[in-house]
Amino acid sequence: MTRITLVSALAALTALSACVSSTPAQRSANCAVGTAGGAALGALAGRELGRGKGRDVATVAGAVGGGLAGSALMCQ
């Protein structure tokens, strides 16, 4: 996966954060999607950027950071 793809995916996730709706059920669904999507993108970014034995650590750190970022964007 190229870095351009990662940047595009992160930009799309940020753009989707504007789609937060007002009903509690939809907010809950948006929160789950944002958290899971952020974690997945973060893991991909960490996997792409990490090298050698640090690749696994970078993948986990990316997943945690991405999940937190996705949650912060979508769980308002």
Sequence and secondary structure as in RCSB ss.txt:
>XXXX:A:sequence
MTRITLVSALAALTALSACVSSTPAQRSANCAVGTAGGAALGALAGRELGRGKGRDVATVAGAVGGGLAGSALMC
Q
>XXXX:A:secstr
  HHHHHHHHHHHHHHGGG  SSHHHHHHHHHHHHHHHHHHHHHHHHHH  TTHHHHHHHHHHHHHHHHHHHHH 
 
